[in-house]
Amino acid sequence: MLIQADRLTRVLTTLLEKAGTETDRAQVCADHLVRANLKGHDSHGVGMAPSYVRWIAAGKLFPNARPKVIKDRAAVMVVDGQFGLGAPVAKETIEMAIARAKQTGVACVALRDSCHIGRIGTYGEQCADAGMVSMHYVNVVGAEPAVAPFGGREPRMLTNPYCCAVPRANGDHIVLDFATSAIAIGKLRVAHMKGEPAPANVLLDADGAPTTDTSAFFTSGPRGHLLPFGLHKGGGLQIICELLGGALAGQWTMQPGSDREYGAAVNNMLSIVIDPEAFGDLADYQAEAEAMMDYVSSTAPGQGVDRVRLPGDPERESLAKRMRDGVPVDDNTWKDILRVAADVGLDEAAIAAIA
């Protein structure tokens, strides 16, 4: 089905409110999830809302917890997310990082123990909108490992995303954002919910054989696992995110001593936020960067490609299309939303009235 973005946002806001979330925090989270769908990242969009409601009910996610600064040393801050609702917790942490970078030229901020913070590109865009360059190294804990290191047959980590964003004066920021696994678990979940196969060369079954059957991963028995993207290059960045996001920022990694049975997805993120003005003439920098981007995007496209895109272009194209046509929500995801809505006292008629 297709649902207009504003209506879908109201559905999720109401759902989170009924689950015990304060209105302003519910709105931030709902907007974050719907915006992920609008930008083409359904894996980090509305399909996550049922998990949030379940984690709240289980006492694992504290929806109204605020980020708390626990260490402050000039350009370095450590922030405890207190297992709060990830989207508002991370947004408020990045606001602190931006404010500090404006004072010191650069800010290095560790966010630890936040429940699932969603699409990391959102926080890169937040920095870029403020004129800041940023890099974000993230690990994922709170569940069993599901991604093998390069060359391995046994999982050791989760999807460990990385993001780098560079601002542009016209607002069409450069936003590089990806999981270091060959596919995000959320994207695999979307394919599974739709009854579609996984892409080739991203998934192994429980015996270590390549498969495109998503049920090899979403099973109650021995399950398969994902591979890193880009062979040794992606596998290397996967480890860097675990060390910087996990060990340094969060002091919580996926090694066996960690709390793998926490029962909710938890993110730790190391964000480096840079004020370009600290490096010299801003106009000169912007002119040089724009000239380089023009040079890159002006190359003749390869066979089967309509044009060369810069990081962030696919998301802008998806945003324009889905704002016009509506957000596609598959039947199984919608049924899952209705199930948790009923759990918090919202029947199907109440949801339909909003949507």
WOMO-V955933 format. One record per residue. RES is the residue in one small letter. PHI is phi in degrees with one decimal (none if undefined). PSI is psi in degrees with one decimal (* if undefined). NEAR is the number of other ideal C-beta (glycine too) atoms within 12 Angstrom. Layout:
res=RES phi=PHI psi=PSI near=NEAR
res=RES phi=PHI psi=PSI near=NEAR
This chain:
res=m phi=none psi=158.8 near=20
res=l phi=-113.0 psi=130.1 near=19
res=i phi=-127.7 psi=133.3 near=30
res=q phi=-63.2 psi=144.0 near=23
res=a phi=-58.6 psi=-41.5 near=34
res=d phi=-66.2 psi=-36.5 near=21
res=r phi=-70.7 psi=-40.5 near=24
res=l phi=-64.1 psi=-37.7 near=39
res=t phi=-62.7 psi=-40.5 near=32
res=r phi=-65.6 psi=-37.1 near=27
res=v phi=-60.4 psi=-50.0 near=37
res=l phi=-68.4 psi=-37.5 near=48
res=t phi=-59.7 psi=-47.2 near=33
res=t phi=-63.1 psi=-41.8 near=31
res=l phi=-59.9 psi=-46.8 near=43
res=l phi=-69.0 psi=-36.0 near=44
res=e phi=-61.2 psi=-45.7 near=30
res=k phi=-63.6 psi=-26.5 near=29
res=a phi=-81.7 psi=-3.4 near=35
res=g phi=111.1 psi=13.6 near=24
res=t phi=-92.9 psi=136.5 near=36
res=e phi=-60.4 psi=147.6 near=21
res=t phi=-56.9 psi=-46.0 near=19
res=d phi=-64.6 psi=-35.9 near=21
res=r phi=-75.4 psi=-35.6 near=34
res=a phi=-62.7 psi=-40.1 near=34
res=q phi=-66.5 psi=-42.3 near=26
res=v phi=-60.8 psi=-45.4 near=34
res=c phi=-66.4 psi=-45.2 near=48
res=a phi=-61.3 psi=-43.4 near=40
res=d phi=-62.1 psi=-40.7 near=30
res=h phi=-61.6 psi=-47.1 near=42
res=l phi=-65.5 psi=-46.0 near=47
res=v phi=-65.7 psi=-37.3 near=42
res=r phi=-65.0 psi=-32.8 near=37
res=a phi=-61.9 psi=-43.8 near=45
res=n phi=-62.2 psi=-44.2 near=42
res=l phi=-58.0 psi=-34.7 near=37
res=k phi=-89.8 psi=8.7 near=35
res=g phi=92.3 psi=5.0 near=29
res=h phi=-104.9 psi=70.4 near=37
res=d phi=-60.8 psi=-26.4 near=34
res=s phi=-60.3 psi=-28.2 near=34
res=h phi=-112.5 psi=19.4 near=44
res=g phi=-104.0 psi=-138.5 near=44
res=v phi=-62.4 psi=-22.7 near=50
res=g phi=-64.9 psi=-14.3 near=42
res=m phi=-82.6 psi=-20.5 near=44
res=a phi=-57.0 psi=-43.1 near=50
res=p phi=-59.3 psi=-37.3 near=33
res=s phi=-64.0 psi=-41.1 near=38
res=y phi=-59.6 psi=-44.4 near=45
res=v phi=-63.2 psi=-42.1 near=39
res=r phi=-65.4 psi=-39.3 near=26
res=w phi=-68.0 psi=-35.1 near=33
res=i phi=-63.2 psi=-47.2 near=36
res=a phi=-62.5 psi=-31.6 near=22
res=a phi=-82.7 psi=-4.0 near=20
res=g phi=75.8 psi=23.0 near=15
res=k phi=-100.4 psi=-27.7 near=28
res=l phi=-116.0 psi=125.7 near=43
res=f phi=-104.7 psi=97.2 near=33
res=p phi=-63.9 psi=-23.1 near=38
res=n phi=-107.6 psi=11.0 near=25
res=a phi=-68.6 psi=142.0 near=27
res=r phi=-104.2 psi=151.9 near=25
res=p phi=-66.7 psi=138.7 near=38
res=k phi=-123.2 psi=122.8 near=24
res=v phi=-73.8 psi=121.1 near=24
res=i phi=-111.1 psi=-9.5 near=20
res=k phi=-153.2 psi=134.9 near=17
res=d phi=-141.2 psi=110.0 near=20
res=r phi=-131.9 psi=81.9 near=15
res=a phi=56.7 psi=-106.8 near=15
res=a phi=-79.1 psi=-5.8 near=23
res=v phi=-114.9 psi=129.8 near=26
res=m phi=-132.9 psi=145.0 near=36
res=v phi=-117.6 psi=128.6 near=30
res=v phi=-123.0 psi=130.3 near=40
res=d phi=-94.2 psi=119.9 near=29
res=g phi=-77.8 psi=-11.3 near=40
res=q phi=53.7 psi=32.9 near=27
res=f phi=55.4 psi=38.5 near=39
res=g phi=-84.9 psi=177.0 near=41
res=l phi=-65.2 psi=119.2 near=49
res=g phi=-59.5 psi=-43.5 near=51
res=a phi=-61.2 psi=-51.8 near=47
res=p phi=-68.2 psi=-35.6 near=41
res=v phi=-61.7 psi=-48.0 near=42
res=a phi=-68.7 psi=-38.9 near=45
res=k phi=-59.3 psi=-45.5 near=38
res=e phi=-69.5 psi=-34.1 near=32
res=t phi=-65.9 psi=-42.8 near=45
res=i phi=-67.3 psi=-33.7 near=42
res=e phi=-58.6 psi=-41.6 near=29
res=m phi=-64.6 psi=-40.4 near=34
res=a phi=-64.8 psi=-41.1 near=45
res=i phi=-63.9 psi=-46.3 near=34
res=a phi=-60.5 psi=-40.0 near=22
res=r phi=-70.6 psi=-38.8 near=32
res=a phi=-63.3 psi=-33.2 near=33
res=k phi=-66.2 psi=-26.8 near=23
res=q phi=-84.9 psi=-41.8 near=19
res=t phi=-109.1 psi=-7.2 near=22
res=g phi=92.0 psi=-33.5 near=21
res=v phi=-149.4 psi=145.3 near=29
res=a phi=-132.2 psi=136.2 near=38
res=c phi=-118.3 psi=109.9 near=33
res=v phi=-122.8 psi=127.4 near=49
res=a phi=-100.9 psi=124.1 near=41
res=l phi=-108.1 psi=123.8 near=48
res=r phi=-124.1 psi=153.8 near=41
res=d phi=56.6 psi=48.5 near=41
res=s phi=-107.9 psi=135.1 near=48
res=c phi=-64.9 psi=161.5 near=44
res=h phi=-28.5 psi=116.1 near=48
res=i phi=-92.7 psi=-1.5 near=51
res=g phi=83.0 psi=-148.3 near=47
res=r phi=-71.2 psi=119.4 near=45
res=i phi=-70.1 psi=-29.0 near=48
res=g phi=-56.6 psi=-27.3 near=42
res=t phi=-58.2 psi=-38.9 near=41
res=y phi=-79.3 psi=-29.7 near=50
res=g phi=-64.7 psi=-41.8 near=43
res=e phi=-65.0 psi=-38.2 near=38
res=q phi=-59.6 psi=-43.8 near=36
res=c phi=-66.1 psi=-45.2 near=45
res=a phi=-63.3 psi=-37.8 near=37
res=d phi=-60.6 psi=-27.8 near=23
res=a phi=-90.1 psi=6.7 near=30
res=g phi=83.8 psi=13.8 near=27
res=m phi=-104.4 psi=142.9 near=39
res=v phi=-82.1 psi=143.9 near=38
res=s phi=-148.9 psi=153.3 near=44
res=m phi=-131.9 psi=141.1 near=36
res=h phi=-135.5 psi=122.8 near=47
res=y phi=-112.9 psi=122.6 near=39
res=v phi=-128.7 psi=138.3 near=52
res=n phi=-117.5 psi=167.4 near=51
res=v phi=-128.0 psi=129.1 near=46
res=v phi=-135.5 psi=-179.7 near=43
res=g phi=100.2 psi=-0.8 near=35
res=a phi=-149.3 psi=172.1 near=29
res=e phi=-66.1 psi=148.7 near=26
res=p phi=-62.0 psi=150.6 near=32
res=a phi=-138.7 psi=0.1 near=40
res=v phi=-126.0 psi=128.1 near=44
res=a phi=-81.1 psi=149.0 near=30
res=p phi=-71.7 psi=162.4 near=30
res=f phi=-57.5 psi=129.9 near=25
res=g phi=87.3 psi=-3.6 near=16
res=g phi=-103.9 psi=162.0 near=21
res=r phi=-114.7 psi=0.4 near=19
res=e phi=-120.5 psi=137.7 near=20
res=p phi=-70.1 psi=144.6 near=31
res=r phi=-133.3 psi=-17.9 near=32
res=m phi=-140.8 psi=179.1 near=45
res=l phi=-107.8 psi=-153.4 near=42
res=t phi=-82.0 psi=-15.8 near=45
res=n phi=40.1 psi=74.0 near=47
res=p phi=-74.7 psi=156.7 near=49
res=y phi=-130.8 psi=143.9 near=41
res=c phi=-142.6 psi=141.4 near=46
res=c phi=-136.7 psi=130.8 near=32
res=a phi=-128.4 psi=138.8 near=39
res=v phi=-126.3 psi=124.3 near=32
res=p phi=-73.5 psi=151.8 near=34
res=r phi=-128.4 psi=145.8 near=29
res=a phi=-62.0 psi=-29.9 near=19
res=n phi=-83.4 psi=-0.6 near=14
res=g phi=87.7 psi=-10.3 near=16
res=d phi=-85.0 psi=70.2 near=26
res=h phi=-65.4 psi=153.8 near=35
res=i phi=-83.5 psi=117.3 near=33
res=v phi=-131.0 psi=106.6 near=40
res=l phi=-99.5 psi=119.1 near=28
res=d phi=-149.0 psi=119.2 near=36
res=f phi=-159.0 psi=153.6 near=35
res=a phi=-74.4 psi=148.7 near=39
res=t phi=-85.2 psi=-6.6 near=43
res=s phi=-77.4 psi=159.2 near=44
res=a phi=-61.7 psi=-24.9 near=33
res=i phi=-150.3 psi=144.8 near=34
res=a phi=-69.2 psi=146.5 near=40
res=i phi=-57.7 psi=-36.6 near=42
res=g phi=-61.9 psi=-38.1 near=37
res=k phi=-68.8 psi=-36.6 near=35
res=l phi=-65.0 psi=-39.2 near=39
res=r phi=-62.7 psi=-41.5 near=33
res=v phi=-60.3 psi=-45.0 near=34
res=a phi=-62.1 psi=-41.2 near=30
res=h phi=-64.1 psi=-43.3 near=29
res=m phi=-64.4 psi=-31.5 near=28
res=k phi=-86.1 psi=-7.0 near=22
res=g phi=74.3 psi=24.8 near=15
res=e phi=-101.4 psi=155.2 near=19
res=p phi=-75.1 psi=158.5 near=20
res=a phi=-74.7 psi=155.3 near=35
res=p phi=-60.4 psi=159.0 near=22
res=a phi=-68.8 psi=149.6 near=14
res=n phi=67.2 psi=27.9 near=17
res=v phi=-120.5 psi=-16.6 near=35
res=l phi=-135.6 psi=136.5 near=37
res=l phi=-113.6 psi=148.3 near=32
res=d phi=-82.9 psi=-177.6 near=23
res=a phi=-62.4 psi=-20.8 near=21
res=d phi=-92.3 psi=0.8 near=13
res=g phi=86.4 psi=12.8 near=19
res=a phi=-95.3 psi=142.6 near=14
res=p phi=-60.4 psi=141.3 near=22
res=t phi=-151.1 psi=156.9 near=27
res=t phi=-112.8 psi=5.5 near=23
res=d phi=-82.7 psi=109.0 near=25
res=t phi=-64.9 psi=-21.8 near=29
res=s phi=-67.8 psi=-15.8 near=24
res=a phi=-65.5 psi=-24.3 near=28
res=f phi=-97.0 psi=-44.5 near=36
res=f phi=-93.0 psi=78.3 near=23
res=t phi=-143.5 psi=153.6 near=16
res=s phi=-84.1 psi=-13.6 near=8
res=g phi=-92.8 psi=-163.2 near=11
res=p phi=-55.6 psi=126.2 near=16
res=r phi=-112.6 psi=160.8 near=27
res=g phi=-79.5 psi=-172.6 near=33
res=h phi=-149.5 psi=163.0 near=39
res=l phi=-87.2 psi=163.0 near=45
res=l phi=-108.4 psi=159.4 near=41
res=p phi=-73.2 psi=156.7 near=40
res=f phi=-77.7 psi=156.3 near=29
res=g phi=60.9 psi=31.8 near=20
res=l phi=54.9 psi=-129.9 near=17
res=h phi=-70.2 psi=-23.2 near=17
res=k phi=-72.1 psi=-49.8 near=16
res=g phi=-65.8 psi=-37.8 near=32
res=g phi=-62.4 psi=-35.6 near=28
res=g phi=-69.0 psi=-43.2 near=21
res=l phi=-66.4 psi=-33.9 near=35
res=q phi=-56.2 psi=-44.6 near=46
res=i phi=-68.9 psi=-39.9 near=31
res=i phi=-60.5 psi=-42.1 near=27
res=c phi=-63.5 psi=-36.9 near=43
res=e phi=-65.8 psi=-38.4 near=40
res=l phi=-77.4 psi=-42.1 near=26
res=l phi=-82.7 psi=-48.3 near=30
res=g phi=-71.6 psi=-41.3 near=46
res=g phi=-86.3 psi=-65.7 near=38
res=a phi=-68.2 psi=-47.4 near=25
res=l phi=-77.8 psi=-54.6 near=28
res=a phi=-76.5 psi=-45.7 near=38
res=g phi=-100.5 psi=-18.1 near=37
res=q phi=51.1 psi=37.2 near=25
res=w phi=-150.0 psi=107.3 near=34
res=t phi=-115.7 psi=-178.6 near=32
res=m phi=-89.7 psi=9.2 near=37
res=q phi=-66.2 psi=160.0 near=18
res=p phi=-56.8 psi=-22.4 near=12
res=g phi=-76.2 psi=-7.2 near=10
res=s phi=-79.7 psi=165.7 near=27
res=d phi=-82.7 psi=81.1 near=22
res=r phi=-75.3 psi=-14.3 near=25
res=e phi=-101.7 psi=22.5 near=14
res=y phi=-56.0 psi=-40.5 near=25
res=g phi=100.1 psi=8.8 near=22
res=a phi=-153.7 psi=152.0 near=35
res=a phi=-71.8 psi=126.6 near=38
res=v phi=-121.1 psi=137.2 near=42
res=n phi=-114.9 psi=142.0 near=49
res=n phi=-118.8 psi=137.1 near=49
res=m phi=-138.6 psi=129.0 near=51
res=l phi=-100.8 psi=116.3 near=42
res=s phi=-112.6 psi=128.4 near=51
res=i phi=-111.7 psi=114.7 near=36
res=v phi=-114.9 psi=127.7 near=44
res=i phi=-123.9 psi=132.6 near=33
res=d phi=-90.3 psi=111.7 near=29
res=p phi=-57.7 psi=-28.6 near=30
res=e phi=-64.2 psi=-21.2 near=22
res=a phi=-68.5 psi=-14.8 near=21
res=f phi=-97.0 psi=-5.5 near=16
res=g phi=135.8 psi=-150.7 near=13
res=d phi=-65.7 psi=116.4 near=12
res=l phi=-66.4 psi=-38.8 near=19
res=a phi=-64.2 psi=-40.2 near=13
res=d phi=-63.6 psi=-43.3 near=14
res=y phi=-61.3 psi=-48.0 near=24
res=q phi=-62.3 psi=-40.1 near=23
res=a phi=-63.8 psi=-42.5 near=15
res=e phi=-66.1 psi=-43.5 near=18
res=a phi=-65.6 psi=-43.3 near=25
res=e phi=-64.4 psi=-39.9 near=22
res=a phi=-62.4 psi=-39.7 near=14
res=m phi=-67.8 psi=-40.6 near=17
res=m phi=-66.7 psi=-37.1 near=26
res=d phi=-62.6 psi=-40.1 near=15
res=y phi=-63.8 psi=-43.6 near=13
res=v phi=-65.4 psi=-49.3 near=17
res=s phi=-76.6 psi=-11.8 near=21
res=s phi=-85.8 psi=-4.6 near=13
res=t phi=-65.4 psi=149.6 near=14
res=a phi=-63.6 psi=132.8 near=10
res=p phi=-69.6 psi=149.8 near=12
res=g phi=-74.7 psi=174.4 near=10
res=q phi=-60.4 psi=130.9 near=6
res=g phi=82.0 psi=5.3 near=6
res=v phi=-116.4 psi=131.2 near=11
res=d phi=-79.5 psi=-34.8 near=12
res=r phi=-162.4 psi=159.8 near=16
res=v phi=-81.0 psi=127.1 near=18
res=r phi=-107.1 psi=148.1 near=23
res=l phi=-95.3 psi=157.2 near=28
res=p phi=-56.0 psi=126.6 near=28
res=g phi=107.1 psi=-23.6 near=32
res=d phi=-63.4 psi=-45.0 near=25
res=p phi=-59.8 psi=-37.2 near=23
res=e phi=-65.8 psi=-39.1 near=34
res=r phi=-66.5 psi=-37.2 near=26
res=e phi=-66.7 psi=-43.0 near=20
res=s phi=-64.0 psi=-41.4 near=26
res=l phi=-58.1 psi=-46.3 near=28
res=a phi=-62.5 psi=-43.8 near=17
res=k phi=-68.0 psi=-45.3 near=20
res=r phi=-78.0 psi=-26.3 near=30
res=m phi=-66.3 psi=-33.0 near=22
res=r phi=-78.2 psi=-47.8 near=14
res=d phi=-96.0 psi=-19.0 near=16
res=g phi=107.9 psi=165.1 near=20
res=v phi=-94.0 psi=123.3 near=38
res=p phi=-74.3 psi=129.5 near=27
res=v phi=-126.6 psi=120.2 near=35
res=d phi=-71.3 psi=159.7 near=26
res=d phi=-60.8 psi=-41.1 near=15
res=n phi=-67.9 psi=-38.0 near=22
res=t phi=-64.8 psi=-42.3 near=35
res=w phi=-64.2 psi=-40.2 near=29
res=k phi=-62.4 psi=-37.8 near=19
res=d phi=-65.7 psi=-40.4 near=28
res=i phi=-61.8 psi=-43.1 near=42
res=l phi=-64.8 psi=-36.1 near=27
res=r phi=-62.8 psi=-48.1 near=22
res=v phi=-73.2 psi=-28.1 near=33
res=a phi=-61.9 psi=-43.1 near=32
res=a phi=-62.2 psi=-35.5 near=20
res=d phi=-63.2 psi=-28.7 near=20
res=v phi=-104.7 psi=13.5 near=29
res=g phi=94.2 psi=16.9 near=16
res=l phi=-110.4 psi=114.5 near=29
res=d phi=-83.8 psi=172.7 near=16
res=e phi=-61.3 psi=-34.3 near=17
res=a phi=-64.9 psi=-38.3 near=12
res=a phi=-66.3 psi=-40.8 near=19
res=i phi=-66.2 psi=-44.1 near=30
res=a phi=-62.0 psi=-34.5 near=17
res=a phi=-64.5 psi=-31.5 near=14
res=i phi=-81.7 psi=-44.0 near=26
res=a phi=-81.0 psi=* near=32
